[in-house]
C-alpha cells in the first residue's frame, strides 16, 4: 500500500433519518476540518435572524464529536430546544491511486469502502414526538444557569454569566492555568529567577 495515495473521499448521500422535516430545513454538515465558530455563526443566524424553527447537524467519522459540540453550544445559547439524535453507519468511499504501477500495466485505482459512525441531530423550537427513539426534551430551566441564575439569585451565576457574555475560549484558559499551577508546584521560585535575570544586564 505504500505506493498508493488517497485521491478522494466521498460519502454516500443518504436521506436524513427524520420524518416530516420541512423541505427548506437548514442542514449543517460538520466536517473534520470545520471551524466551530463559523458553523455556529451561520447556524445562530438561521435560528435567530431568519427565524428557522428547526436545524439539523450531521457529521461522520472524526467529525462526530465536533457535531455534538455544536449542538451543545446551540442548546446553551438558545434554550428550550427539543432534540432527536440518530446514530447510524455511513459508507465512505476512498479512492486510492497507485503511484508506482508496474511497467506496462495500467495505473490501478483501489476503492475502499469504509463504514464510519455518523450522527444526525435535529434541534427544534417546536415540540417533537417524544415517543421516537433518540428524543431529548429541552433541558430544565435551571440547567441554563447563567441567564436564570441572576433571576434566582444563585451564587453560581457569577462565573457562568461571565462565561456566556464573552466568547467561549476564556474559561478554558482559566482552567489551563489552574492545571498548570497544580502540575508545577515550584513555579513561584521559577518566576523569581526569571525576574532577577534582567537585573544582571543593568
N, C-alpha and C positions, 0 to 999 in steps of 0.2 A: 504493500500500500504506500510505500514511501515515495513512489513516483506519481502518486495521484494527488490532484489538488481539487479542493471543493470549488465548483464553478458557480453553482447557485443552489438556493434552498427555496422550496415553495411549499406552502401548506395547502392541504385540500380545503376548498371552500365548503363549509357546511352551514346549514341554516342555523339560526340562533335557537337555543333549546327552550325558548319561552313562547307559549301560545299567546295569541291576542295582542301582539305588540303593534303599536301604531306604525304605519309604513314609514313615517319620517323619523322614527326614533333615532336618537344620537347613539352611535356605537363607537366607543373609544377602544381602538386596537392598541394594546400596550405591547411594545416590542422591548427586547432585552436592552437595547441602547436608548430607549426613550427617556427624555428628561421629565421627571415627575412634575416639576414646576410648570413646564409647557403644557403637559397633559391637563393639569389641574386648572391652569388659567383658562384653557379652552372649555373644559367641562363646566367650570363655575359660570362662565359667560353664558353658556347654553341654558343652564338652570336658572340663573338669576336675571340676565338681561333678556333672553329670548323666551323665558317662561316655560321651558320644556318641563313636562311632568315626569318623564322617565328617561333614564340614561343607562346604557349597558357598557360595562367594562369587560374586555376579554383579553386573555393573554395565554400563551402556552409555553411549556418548557421553562427556561430560566426566567421568563417574564412573569411567571405566576405570582411570585412574592411582590413584585412591583405593582401588579394589578390590585392585589389585596390592599397594599399601602394606599393607593389612590382612593379606593373605596372607603377606607377608614378615615382618610382626611376629609372626604366629602361629607361623610356622615357626621363628623365632628363640626364641620363648618355650617352645614345646613340644618341638621337636626330633624327629627320626625320622619325619617325616610324608611319606607318598607323595603326589605331586601329579599331577593331569592338568589341562592348560589347554586350553580350547577357545575359539577366537575365531570369531565369525560376525557377520553383519549382522542388525540388528533393524530393524523398521519402526516409526517413531514417527508417530503421527497428531497433528497440531497443528490445532486448530480456531481459526480467526481470525474475528472478528465485525466487520462493517462498522459503524463508529461513526457514520458520517455518510451514511446511504443517501439516494439522490435522493428528492425529494418524490414521494409516490405509489408508489414502488417498494417491494417488500417488503425487509425487512432481509436482507442477504445474509451467509451464512456461507461461509467458504472452508476447505476441508480440505486440508491439505498433508501429503503422505506424505514422510517423511524417512528415508533409510537411514542408520543410525549403527552404528559398530562396537560390538560387545558382547562382553564377556569373561565366561566362566564358569570358575571354578577349583574343582576338587574336592580337598580335603585329606583324607587318610585315615590313621588309625593302622595299619590293616590293609594288607597288601601289595595292590597293584592290578596289573592286567595290564600288564606292561612293554612289550608289543608295540603297544599302542594309541597313536595319534598324540597328541602333547602330553604324554606321560608324563615325569615327572622323578622319579628316585629320591630318597630322603632325602639331605640333604647329609651329606658325610662328617663324622665326629665332630669333627675339628679345626676345622671351619668354625664350630663354636659358640663357639670362642674362650674366652669367659669361664668358663663353668661347668667346662670341662675344662682350661682353661689353668692353673687353680690346681693341678689334679692333676699336670699335665705340667710344672709349674713354668716356664711360658713367661713371658718378660718382658712380653709384650703383655697379659697378663691384668690388669695393674694398671688400665689405663684402661678396659678393656671391662667389668670386673666392676662398677666404679662405675656405668657407664652402664646396666647391666642392673638393678641394685638400685634405682636411682632411676627415677622416671617418665622417659619418653623425651626431653622437650624439652631438659634442661640441656646435653647435649653440643653441640646445635646452637647454643646461645647462646655456648658457648666458641668454636665455630668463627667465629661472627659477630664476636666481639671480636677474634679473631686477624685476620680480614679487615680489620676497621676499622683496626687498627694498621698494617696494610700500606698501606691507602689514605691514611691521614693521617699522613705521616711527621713532621709538625711538632706532633703532639699534645702532647708534653711542654711546649713553650712555651705552647701554648694553655691547658693546665691551670694553669700557673703564674699566668698573668694572671688566670684566674678566681679562683684562690686569693687573689690580692692584693686583689681588689676589696673584700671585706668590711672590710679594714683601714682603707680610706679613710673608712668610715662612723663609726669609733670617734672 
